[in-house]
Amino acid sequence: MLLRKIESFIRQTGMAETRFGRLAAHDPRLIGDLRNGREPRPAMEKRVEHFMNKYHLELSNAA
């Protein structure tokens, strides 16, 4: 489930929910909306997962 992946990501990174939404989907309300039942389309899921993977990769390369 996408929301679980996102919540794990923000716990690991310490990123604010609204910042995550802005960076990953240009939507600061993304996480709140998902918690309230919003169903993301496949393209949105792909975009958000790509953002999380890219973020982790950039962090590992910077270390």
Contacts in CASP RR format, 6 or more apart in sequence:
PFRMAT RR
TARGET T0000
AUTHOR 0000-0000-0000
METHOD contacts of the structure
MODEL  1
MLLRKIESFIRQTGMAETRFGRLAAHDPRLIGDLRNGREPRPAMEKRVEH
FMNKYHLELSNAA
2 34 0 8 1.000
2 40 0 8 1.000
2 45 0 8 1.000
2 48 0 8 1.000
2 49 0 8 1.000
3 31 0 8 1.000
3 34 0 8 1.000
3 35 0 8 1.000
5 49 0 8 1.000
5 52 0 8 1.000
6 20 0 8 1.000
6 31 0 8 1.000
6 34 0 8 1.000
6 48 0 8 1.000
6 52 0 8 1.000
7 31 0 8 1.000
9 15 0 8 1.000
9 20 0 8 1.000
9 52 0 8 1.000
9 55 0 8 1.000
10 16 0 8 1.000
10 17 0 8 1.000
10 20 0 8 1.000
10 31 0 8 1.000
13 55 0 8 1.000
13 59 0 8 1.000
17 31 0 8 1.000
17 32 0 8 1.000
18 28 0 8 1.000
18 29 0 8 1.000
18 31 0 8 1.000
19 28 0 8 1.000
20 30 0 8 1.000
20 31 0 8 1.000
21 27 0 8 1.000
21 28 0 8 1.000
21 29 0 8 1.000
21 30 0 8 1.000
21 31 0 8 1.000
22 28 0 8 1.000
23 51 0 8 1.000
24 30 0 8 1.000
24 47 0 8 1.000
24 48 0 8 1.000
24 51 0 8 1.000
24 52 0 8 1.000
25 44 0 8 1.000
25 47 0 8 1.000
25 48 0 8 1.000
25 51 0 8 1.000
27 33 0 8 1.000
30 48 0 8 1.000
32 38 0 8 1.000
34 40 0 8 1.000
40 48 0 8 1.000
END
